[in-house]
Amino acid sequence: MRNYEIINMPHKKLIALTCDKCKKEYDAEDWQEVQEFVHIDFGGGYGSVFGDGTHVECDICQHCLYKMIAGICRKTETR
């Protein structure tokens, strides 16, 4: 979940990110953690298990994501 401060409509400033899994809140100033968040945002298509036309959003911190996919993801060095 992205937490914003309204500056002047329609402008807003990100002040914190909350992981939708562990519920830990990270201050936006903690750029090392914030840049590693994974943001999921899509619409369910016809026959989707999420529901046809359903808007799906999720913000997950790197720690929770690692716990969820460490055993199934493929990692490759980029250098």
BALOBA-1460 file (C-alpha; in Angstrom, 3 decimals):
// residues 79
<rec num="1" residu="m" x="0.000" y="0.000" z="0.000"/>
<rec num="2" residu="r" x="1.346" y="3.400" z="-0.919"/>
<rec num="3" residu="n" x="0.798" y="6.138" z="1.637"/>
<rec num="4" residu="y" x="0.723" y="9.679" z="0.281"/>
<rec num="5" residu="e" x="0.587" y="13.190" z="1.648"/>
<rec num="6" residu="i" x="-1.565" y="15.564" z="-0.394"/>
<rec num="7" residu="i" x="0.515" y="18.622" z="-1.272"/>
<rec num="8" residu="n" x="-1.744" y="20.591" z="-3.596"/>
<rec num="9" residu="m" x="-4.455" y="18.745" z="-5.491"/>
<rec num="10" residu="p" x="-3.737" y="16.774" z="-7.598"/>
<rec num="11" residu="h" x="-0.099" y="16.604" z="-6.445"/>
<rec num="12" residu="k" x="0.890" y="14.166" z="-3.762"/>
<rec num="13" residu="k" x="4.127" y="13.021" z="-2.154"/>
<rec num="14" residu="l" x="4.948" y="9.433" z="-1.197"/>
<rec num="15" residu="i" x="5.593" y="9.333" z="2.545"/>
<rec num="16" residu="a" x="5.631" y="5.588" z="3.227"/>
<rec num="17" residu="l" x="5.089" y="2.138" z="1.768"/>
<rec num="18" residu="t" x="3.361" y="-0.637" z="3.675"/>
<rec num="19" residu="c" x="3.916" y="-4.259" z="2.721"/>
<rec num="20" residu="d" x="0.563" y="-5.904" z="2.029"/>
<rec num="21" residu="k" x="1.874" y="-9.233" z="3.363"/>
<rec num="22" residu="c" x="3.763" y="-8.450" z="6.607"/>
<rec num="23" residu="k" x="2.139" y="-4.997" z="7.147"/>
<rec num="24" residu="k" x="5.518" y="-3.407" z="7.972"/>
<rec num="25" residu="e" x="5.660" y="0.260" z="7.026"/>
<rec num="26" residu="y" x="8.774" y="1.669" z="5.394"/>
<rec num="27" residu="d" x="9.418" y="5.410" z="5.395"/>
<rec num="28" residu="a" x="9.864" y="6.831" z="1.890"/>
<rec num="29" residu="e" x="13.227" y="8.230" z="2.979"/>
<rec num="30" residu="d" x="14.510" y="4.643" z="3.360"/>
<rec num="31" residu="w" x="15.241" y="4.517" z="-0.362"/>
<rec num="32" residu="q" x="17.161" y="1.222" z="-0.202"/>
<rec num="33" residu="e" x="14.065" y="-0.625" z="1.010"/>
<rec num="34" residu="v" x="11.536" y="1.388" z="-0.991"/>
<rec num="35" residu="q" x="13.288" y="0.802" z="-4.324"/>
<rec num="36" residu="e" x="13.169" y="-2.955" z="-3.748"/>
<rec num="37" residu="f" x="9.381" y="-3.100" z="-3.284"/>
<rec num="38" residu="v" x="7.477" y="-5.057" z="-5.935"/>
<rec num="39" residu="h" x="4.288" y="-3.376" z="-7.117"/>
<rec num="40" residu="i" x="1.638" y="-5.559" z="-8.744"/>
<rec num="41" residu="d" x="-1.136" y="-3.779" z="-10.622"/>
<rec num="42" residu="f" x="-3.279" y="-5.470" z="-13.266"/>
<rec num="43" residu="g" x="-6.804" y="-6.235" z="-14.367"/>
<rec num="44" residu="g" x="-8.185" y="-9.748" z="-14.373"/>
<rec num="45" residu="g" x="-9.070" y="-10.968" z="-17.835"/>
<rec num="46" residu="y" x="-11.804" y="-13.254" z="-19.085"/>
<rec num="47" residu="g" x="-11.746" y="-16.485" z="-17.064"/>
<rec num="48" residu="s" x="-9.150" y="-15.115" z="-14.605"/>
<rec num="49" residu="v" x="-8.998" y="-16.700" z="-11.156"/>
<rec num="50" residu="f" x="-8.967" y="-13.117" z="-9.833"/>
<rec num="51" residu="g" x="-12.266" y="-12.320" z="-11.530"/>
<rec num="52" residu="d" x="-13.096" y="-10.930" z="-14.941"/>
<rec num="53" residu="g" x="-12.467" y="-7.182" z="-14.961"/>
<rec num="54" residu="t" x="-11.227" y="-7.127" z="-11.362"/>
<rec num="55" residu="h" x="-8.504" y="-4.576" z="-10.574"/>
<rec num="56" residu="v" x="-5.716" y="-6.265" z="-8.558"/>
<rec num="57" residu="e" x="-3.041" y="-4.342" z="-6.614"/>
<rec num="58" residu="c" x="-0.370" y="-5.488" z="-4.198"/>
<rec num="59" residu="d" x="2.813" y="-3.950" z="-2.764"/>
<rec num="60" residu="i" x="5.295" y="-6.460" z="-1.353"/>
<rec num="61" residu="c" x="8.596" y="-5.759" z="0.418"/>
<rec num="62" residu="q" x="11.720" y="-7.550" z="-0.739"/>
<rec num="63" residu="h" x="11.850" y="-9.671" z="2.428"/>
<rec num="64" residu="c" x="8.366" y="-11.112" z="1.986"/>
<rec num="65" residu="l" x="8.865" y="-11.605" z="-1.744"/>
<rec num="66" residu="y" x="12.074" y="-13.533" z="-1.099"/>
<rec num="67" residu="k" x="10.309" y="-15.803" z="1.408"/>
<rec num="68" residu="m" x="7.501" y="-16.396" z="-1.103"/>
<rec num="69" residu="i" x="9.552" y="-17.188" z="-4.224"/>
<rec num="70" residu="a" x="13.121" y="-18.059" z="-3.137"/>
<rec num="71" residu="g" x="12.661" y="-21.748" z="-3.932"/>
<rec num="72" residu="i" x="11.083" y="-21.254" z="-7.367"/>
<rec num="73" residu="c" x="12.669" y="-18.149" z="-8.894"/>
<rec num="74" residu="r" x="15.556" y="-18.073" z="-11.343"/>
<rec num="75" residu="k" x="18.414" y="-15.709" z="-10.436"/>
<rec num="76" residu="t" x="21.038" y="-14.604" z="-12.942"/>
<rec num="77" residu="e" x="24.002" y="-12.289" z="-12.361"/>
<rec num="78" residu="t" x="23.615" y="-9.154" z="-14.498"/>
<rec num="79" residu="r" x="27.329" y="-8.357" z="-14.698"/>
